[in-house]
């Protein structure tokens, strides 16, 4: 693969941003499809399966995929070379600043379009909650959850007046992700519930992650007094485009 030329202007960077997604090759796309569908659990596994299908050396395929993946995003490109002049450094900084402002504007637009709904005055025996957890770490700004919807800090979620709308005999169904499991347990207790069990939603599609790539969410179940005769086993439904819990619940 030929060495990429250092951009000399904002226009060149914008053109690279447009062209780079078109540079993804066939092997990369096939490997990604296998991993996302669950047919392969890793890049190496996908390379082995592709090697068998194409009658090629899996190690050669893996290296080809890595080369194709390497030119996958502009942010990766800008990390792969060191700008040689102050002018080039300024160009990169200005472009990244523009991208950051666009993301901030989008996040603000999402907040502005948010409709606030007050909790009802009635009391209920079943509470179903899917809090908008705030994540403290994101490898890149493009992966921040706030690009999709507004979030709430842990203390804000705990302070929601959920106990005010609960009967003494009440069950809580509380959604949590793996990184937020400890915080979710503290929310369950803050709302006056005792943890009893959980269910797993298997989305049947691999997602993102920093330690392990995830494809499930956890439904915590807490109670105040009454027993819980619940159906056991994982909830298996395909992941939908919008971030919503399964209809099976």
N, C-alpha and C positions, 0 to 999 in steps of 0.2 A: 504494500500500500504506500502510495506516495505521500510525502510529508505535506501536511496542510499549511497553506500560506497564512501568515499572521495578518488578520484584517487591518486595513489602514483607515477605515471610516465606519461610521454608524450604518451607512448604506450597505457596506460589505457584510457587516454582521447580520443585518436584517435579511440579506439574501442567503447567507449561510443558514440562518434560522428556518428559512423557507425550504431550502434544498436538502438539509440534513435528513429529515424524516424520509425523503424519497430515496436515500442511499441505503436504506436497510435491505439486506439481501434475503434470498429465499431461505437459506439455512437458518438464519436467525428467527425468521417468522415461523418456520416449522417447529423449531425448538421451543419457542415461546408458547405456541399453540398446544404442544404436548404437555408442557408444565401447567398451563392454565386449565387444561381439561382433566388433569390428574393422571394422564397416561405416563408421565414421567415426574419424578420427584426432585430432580436437580438438573443442572446443565450437563453434567457428566452422564447421567442416566439418559437424558434426551439424545446425547451424542451417540451413545451405544445403540439406542433404538433406531436412530436415523442411519447409522452405519450398517446395521443389519438390513434395513429397507433398501438402501442405495448401494449395497455391496461396496462400501468404502471403509477405510480405516477410521474408527471412532475418534482416535486422538487427533487425526487430521481434521475431522469435522469439528471437533471441539475448538481447535485453534482458529478455524475459519469463522465459527460463530462468535468467538471472542473478538476477532478483528472487526467483524460487522457491527457487533454491539458497541465497540469502542467509539464509533462515530455517530452514536445514537442521539445525542443531545448536544445543544450548544454549550450548556454548562460544563459538560465533560470536555468539550473541545477547548474551551477557554482555560481549563485547568491543565491541559496537556502541553502547552508551550508557555514560555516566559516572554512577555512583551519586551522587546529589546530597547525601545525608546520610551521616553516620558510621554510622547504623543500617543503611542500605542496604548500605554497604560491608561491615559486619560480617556481614550476611545472606549476601552473595555469598561471603565468605571462609569462613564456616562450611560452606556447601553444598559448595564446592569441596574443603574439607578432608574432608568425609564421603565424597565421591567418591574422593578419593585413598586414604583408608583402605580402602575397598572393593577398589580395585585392588591395594593392597599385600596384603590378605588373600587375594585370588585368586592372586597370584603365589606367596605362601607355601604355599598349598594345593597348587599345581602342584608346587612343590619337594618337599613332604612326600610326595606320591604318586609321586615319581620312584623307579624301581627301578634301583639301581646294579648294573652287570654288569661283572665283571672280564674283561680280555682273556684269550683262551685261551692255554694253554702251548705249543700246537703252532706250527709254522711254516707259512707259506703262500706260494704263488707269485702270488696275486692278493689285493690289499687294496682294499676298496671302502669309502669313508669319506664321510660327510655331516656335517661338524662343525656344532655349534650356535653359529654366529658371533654374537658380541656386537656390537651397533651402538651407537656412542658418541653418536649424535645421533638425536633423534626430535622432530618439531615439536610433538607433543602426547603426553601420557602414555598416551592411549588407543591410540596407534600403536606403543607399545613392544612389541618382539617377546616380551619376558618375559611379556606377557599371554597368550601362546600356549604357550610352553614355556621351560624354563630354558636359559640360554646359558653359554658358557665364554669366558674371556678368551683372547687370542691366546697368551700364554705357557703357559696351561694346556693348550691344544690341542697346542702344540709339544712339551710335556713328556710327552705320552702315550707309553707305551713301544711304539710301533708298530714301530720297528726290531727289537725283540726277537722279533717274530713273523714276520719276513720271511726268506725264503730269499735267497741272493745273487742268484739269477735271479728277479726279482719285478716285477710291474706294479702301479701304484697308480692307481685311479680316484678322484678327489677332486672333490666338488661345491663350487662357489663361486658366489656372486652377484657382479654387476658391481661394487658398492661394495667387496667384500672380495677382489677379484682379486689385488691386491698382497700382502695378508696370506696368501692361499691359496698363492701361489707360495713365500712364505717358509716355510710349513708343509711344503710338498712337499720343499723342500731340507732342512729340519730333520729330516725323517724319513728322509733319506738317498737321495732320489730325484732324478733328473735330468728336467726337463720336456722332453716331446717333442711333444705336440700337444694338441688339445682337441676336444670336440664341443659342440654347442649344443642345449639342450632348448627347443624352441619350445612354450610352454604353450598357444598359440592363444587366449589370453585376456589382455587388458591388465591390468596390476597398478598398484601405486603407485610413486612415485619423486619425488625432489627436483629432479634435473636433467633426466632423461628418465623417463617412465613405462615400467616394464619389463614384459616378458612372456616372459623367457627366463632360464635359468640356464646356467652353464658347467661342463662336466665336464672337468677337467684330467686329463691322462694323463702319468704319469711312469714311468721304468723304471730298473732297475739294469744289466741286461746284455742280455736277449733282445730281438729286434726286435718290432715291433708291426704285424702285418698287419691293420689295422682297416677296417671299413666307413666310408665318408665320408658327409657330408651331415648336415643337422639332424635331431634327434629330435623328431617332431611328435606330440604327444598332448595331449588336452584336460586342463586343470588340474583336479585332483580337489579335493573339499572339504578333505581333510586334507593337511597339508604333507608330501608324500611324493614321492620321485623316480619317474619313469615305469617301468612294468613292462618296457618295451622294453630297458632296460639289463640 
